[in-house]
């Protein structure tokens, strides 16, 4: 179950979002007369607490697809647990279930100002930081728990303190109780991040590698870890330079203390933009943040904070630096990128020009139709003017404005450009492949990887290619299904869909 929580002050806007043009049903109403009057009644109560800022509490709860559709009674029990956690029992609430997704989910609109006290909930008790246990979720303490704990282990915070974390922990508890699909808590995810690079970090490096063709530093993680374990920063610098890796201090600037060192950043000497944090090298057994590295060094070793300001140009004194691989030639790809961004800039200017022209035309048309309606309405009896105005708007004004808008969208659509290809995909389409043909006399010939995606081109290629290797053999006849498969493959390789 995935929760989400947002805050605001606009009850009517949230009501429109929950109900307008959506497949929905009212799951629960509390302390309000009806859904149509809910926003007005909530706003009236919220006005009685002028100092309250976030008076609208919007919570969405989404069940997993494999959990199926939960019953109304189950959702209402979940709502009761949520209100109990935040101390919102007795507050105005609207619960709406949406059916516009594959998974079952509900939305809650809650007024944080109580209709009885005309105040937001009072502060709640929490465990003090030193009393918390690692890996154990933290909830607002109940009254019996407060009475059993010493006052030094209790702190009082606002009712919405750590709201999202508490909501996530509550969902994990509900999942276990109802035997739903169980997700990890934020504390469990924190422990997983300590065990190594997160999936997001790995995905970012994989994406960059596909885009630029450069190896990620994570592929050399073992060598980098071994270099960082050396007893001094001078030795670590020489060892890293030998494998083509540099490092620099990560600084945090502030007005009071100026710039101070807060971490370590590693980068590829062949591409300074290819970089990672030292903490990305963490494993389940050992951590490689700057502070953790310093702790494992000998007591008499010079700290990085003292060593770095005097050795920022340490690479000049590292004769061990070597390059094990040649950087890919990106000349053709850079030219393609430049042309793509220039075409994007020209298309953006053209879109802005079309938008200005469309606004002027729409305004002129609207004024002309308004004038026409007034002139024709003035010639009618007063009893017929209102119905005529409604009919004119529905049958004349709106269709003409819609036609103008459709024409504008068509013009804008013609300026849409294909997406920018990654380096790997660009090279796959533009670098010719060497193809070996098994024959008595083998012949090597180049077949461009990028061909026009037309049925005539595929037929021509399939008919011509065999002539290079078997001049006396009849070319095989390809069926429409074979041609369609080749066309689909070419479209997939070029990033397009048929």
N, C-alpha and C positions, 0 to 999 in steps of 0.2 A: 504494500500500500504506500503510495507516494503522496505526501502532503505538500501543500503550498500555502503561504500566508502573505497577505498584503494589507496595507493600512491606508486610510484616506478619510475624506470628509463628505464625499458626494454619494448620498444614498440613492438618488434617482438614477444617476449614471450606472451604478452597479445593478439596479433593478432592470434597467433596459438591457444590459449585457446578459443578465441571467434569463430573460424571458423573451426578448424581441427576436422574432424570426428564428426560433430554435425549437427543436423537438424536446420538450421538457415536461416535467410533471412536478407538482408541489408535494414534497415529501413530509414537511412539518412546518407548522406556524406556531410561534410562541409569543404571547403578550402583544400580538397585533391582531386586528380584526380581519384583514384579508390581504392578499398579495398586492392588490391594486393600491391599497392605502398604507402599505407597510413603510415605504420610503418617507411619506409625509409624516406618519406617526413617529418614526425613528428620528427624523430631523427635528420634530417638535420637542422631543425629550432631550436630544443632544444640545439644543439651544439653551437649556437650563444649566449647562455646565460650560460656560464660555472659556474657561481655562483649559479644558480638555482639547487636545490637538487631534490625535488619531481616534476619531469617534466611530469610524467604520472599520470593522474587522472582517476581512474576506478570506475565507478558508476554503480550499478545494481538497478533496480526498479522492484518490483514484485507486481502485482495486486493480490487481493484475488481470491480464486477459484470461489466464488459466483458472482464476478464481470464479469466473462466471458472474452471474448477477446475484448480488446479495439481496436478502429480503428487506422489506421496510423495517421490520422489527430489529434486525441486525444493525442497520444504519442508525436507527434512533438510539440504540444502546451505545454505539460509537460516539454519537453526538453528546450523550449524557456524560461519557468518560471525558470528552474534550472540555465540556463546560465545567466539569468538576476539577480538572487540572488547572484551569485559568480562573476559577472562582467566578464564573459568569452565570450561575443558575439564577433564574428570575429576570434575565435580560431579554430584550426583544430579539427574536431570531426568525429567519426565514431559511428553510432548507429546500433546495431545488435539485432534482436529479435530471441530468442531461442524458440524452440517448443519441447524440451525434457522433459518438466514438465507438470503437470496437470494445472498449473496456467500460465497466460500470464506474461512474464517478458522480459525486455530488458537490454542490457549492453551498456555502453557508454565508449569509449576510447577518452580522451581529452588531448591535449597537452596544458600545462599551460603556455607555452611561446607563445606570440602572433607573427604571421608571419609578422605583420606590424611594431610593435615597437621592436620586438626581446627581450621583457621583460615580466616578469610575471605581472599579474594585480596589480595596485597600491593599497594602503591600503584603507580600507572601514571604514565608520563611524558606530559606535554602541552606544547604550545607555550606559552611565556609570552605574556601579553597583548600586549606590544609587538612580538612576532614574528609575530603572526597577520596574515593578509591578509584584507581585507574582501571578503566574498562567497565565501570559500573555506571549506568545512566543516572542522570540527576533530574529529579522531579521536585515540584514544590512540596514541602513537608506538610503532613497533616497534623492536626492538633495533638493527637496522642504521641506522635513522633517528636514534636517540639517539647512536650513535657518530659520526655525521657532523656533528651540530649542536654549536655551542659551548654550554657549560654555562649561560651567561647566558640562552640562549633556551629553557631547559627548566625546567619546574616539575613537582613530584611531587604528585599528588592521589589521593584515594581511588578505588578501582576503579569506583564508581558515581557519580562526579562528572559533572554535566551528562548524566545517563543518558538522559533523554528526547530532548534535542537530538541526542545521538550516535546514538540509535536512529533518529530521523527522517532524519538524514543517511545512515545506513547503508541505510535503505529506499530513499532516492533513488538511491544507487549500485546497489542490486540491481535497481531498476526499469529503469535504463539497460542493465544487463548482460543482463537477461532480456527486454527489450523489452516491458515492461508499461506500463500507464498511468502517466505521469510526473506527480508533484505537485511543488509548489514547496518548497524547503527553508525553514527558519525565517529564514535570512539573506536569501533572495530575497523572502520576505514582508515582512521588515523594510525592504528597499529599496522595495517597492511601497507600504508605509505612508508612507514619506518622500515619495513622489510625490503624495500626496493623501489625503483621508479614506478610511478603510477601508470595505469593504462593510458591516461591522457598524455603523460610525458612521452611514453613510447610512441604513441600515435603521432604526436607532433614531430618527433624526430623522423619517423618513417615518412610522414608527409613531406618534410623538408628534403629528405633524401630522394624521394620521387620527383620533387620539383626541380632540384638543382643537380642531381647526379652525384653528390658528394656523400662520402661515408659518414655515418653518425659516430660521434665520439664514444657512444655507448658500446660500439662494437669492439673498442679497445679498452674496455673497462678494466679488465684484469691487469693489463700492463700499467694503466694509470694508477690503480690502487696500489700496486707494488711500488711504484715510484713515490707515492705520497707517504708510504710507510717508512721511508728512509729517515735516519735520525736527525737530519738538518734540512732546512729549506734550500740551502745551496746545492746539496746533493740531489734533492728532489727536483730542483729546476733543471739541472743537467740531465737527469734521467728522463724527464718529460720532454725536453728539447730533442733528445735522441730519437724519440718516437714521433716527433712532429707535433707536439702539444705544448702550448704555453698556458700561463695562468696569470691572473691579475686579481687585485683586491676588489671586492664588492663594497661600495661605499654608500652610506646613508647620510644625507645632508640635513642639517637643522640649523635654525637661527641661533640657538643657544650654544650648542657644542661644536658647530661647524660640521665638517665631513669626518666620519669615523668609520673604521673598517668593521663590517658586520658579517662578511662571508668571503668565499673564494669562488672564482669563476674560471673555468677551463675553456680553452678555445683551440681550434685547429690552426696551426701556423700557416697553412695554405689557404685558409679562408677564415678570417677573423670573425665572421658572422655565424660560423658553425660553432656553437658554444653550449655548454651545459653548466649547471650548478654542481659544486662538489658533492652536495647532499644527494644528487641524483645517483651517485654511486653506492648509496647505502645498501647493505645486505641485512639479512636477519641476524647475523652474528656480529657485524661491525658497522659503525657509522663513520661517514667521511666528511661531515661538516667541519668547518674550520676549528671550532672549539673542541670537537672530539679528536681531531688530529693532534692538536696541541697537547691534549691530556695524555696521549700515548707517547709523546716525545720525552727524551731524558730531561731531568729537572734542570740541568745546566744549559739546555739548548736555547738558542735565541728565538724569541717568539716572532711570529709573522708580523705583528704590529711594529716591532723594532726593525726587522729585517727588510720589510718591503719598501719603506721610504728611501732607503739607501741603495736599493737594487732594482729599481723599476725598469732599468735597461739591461737586465741580467742576460738577455739573449745574445748580446754582443760578445759576452765572455763564455759562450757555450759552443765550443768547436764540435761537440757531439751531435749537433743538429743535423739531421738528414731527412731527405724526402723519399719515402718508400714507394710512392705512386705518383703518377702524373695527373695533374688536375685536368678534368675533361675540357675539351675545346668548346667553349660556349659562344663563339663568335656568331654562328648562324642563329642560335637560339636567342641571343641578346638582340640581334637585329629583328627577329620575329616579335619579341616582347616590345621593342620600341615601336614597331609598326602597329602592333595591337593597341598599345596605350594611346598612340596618336589618333588611330581610328576611333577609339573610345572618346577621346577629347572632342574630336570633330562631331561625333554623334551626340555628345552631351550638349554642345553648343546648338546643334540643329534642333534637339528636343526643346531646349529653352526657347528658341525662336518660335517653334510651333506652339508651345504653351502660351506665349505672349499673344500670338496671333489668334489662338483659340479663345482666350479670355476676352479679347477685344470683340471677336465675332459673336461670342455668346452674349456679351453684355449688350451689343447693338441689337441682336435678335430679341433678347428679352425686353428691352425698352420698346422696340417696335411692336411686339405682341401685346405688351401692356397698354400701349397707346391705342392699338386696334380694339382691344377689349373694352376700354373705357368709352371709345367713340360708339361702338355698337351697343354697349349697355345703356348709354344715355338716350338712345332712340327707343328703348323699350319701356313699358309700364314698370313702375316700382315693384309690383308683385312678381315680375318675371326676371328681375335683374340678378338675384342671387343664384337661381337655378341656371341661368345662362352663363354666369361667370364660372360656376363649377363645371358645366359642360364644356365651355371654351378651354378651360385649363386642362381638362382631361383629354379632350379630343384634338385640340389644336396646339396649345402651348407645349405640353410635355412631349408629344411625339416629335415636334420639330426640334426641340432642345436635345432629345435623345438621339435623333438622327445626326445632329451636329457633333455630339459627343462620340458617337460610334465612328464617324468619319475621322475624328481626331485620334481615337485609339488605333484605327487602322494605319494612319500615317506614322504614329509613334512605333507601332509594331514593325514597320519596315526598317526602322533604324536599329532594331535589336541585333546585337553582335554575338557571334559564338563565344563560348567561354575560352579563357586563356588556358592553353594546354600546359601540362607539367613538362619538365625537362625530359623525363623518361618517355612520356607519350610522344612528345615532339620528335625525339630522336628515333623512336620506333617507326614513325611514319615517314621520316625524311631521309634516314640513312639507308642506302640500298643493302639488301641482304645477298650474301653469296649462296647460290643454290647449286648443289651437286646432283647431276642426273646420272643414274646408273645405266650404263650402256657399254657396248664393246669399246667405243672410243669416248671416254668421259669428256664432257664439254662443260665448262664453267661459264655461266652468264649471269648477269645482274638483273634482278626483278625489283623495280621500285616498290617499296612497301605501301606507298600511298597512290591509289588509283581513283579515278572518278567513280562515284557510286551510282552507276547507271547500268541497266541490264544490257545495253548494247556493248558497253565497255567490257563487261564480264564475258560476254559471248565472244568478243574479239580476242580477248586475252586467252581464253580457254582454247580457242581455235588456232592461235598463232604459236603459243608456247611449244607444243609438241613438234613443230616444224624444225626447231633448232636441233633436236636430238634424233628424231626419227623421220627423215624427209620422205621415206617411201611408205610410211604407215598412215592409215586413215585416221584423222582426228576423232577422238571419242565424242559422241553426242551427249551433251548435258541437258538434262531435263529442267523444266521451270523450277522444280523444288530445289535442285542443286544450285541453280543460279540465285534463287532467293536466299539460300543459306549463305552463299558467298557474300551477297549484298548485305545481309544482316551482320556478318562478321566484320566486314569493312566499316559499316556504320558504327559498330561497337568500338572498333579500334580508333576511330576518329572522334569519339565523344558525342556522336549524334545518335538519335533513335529514329526509327522509321515511323 
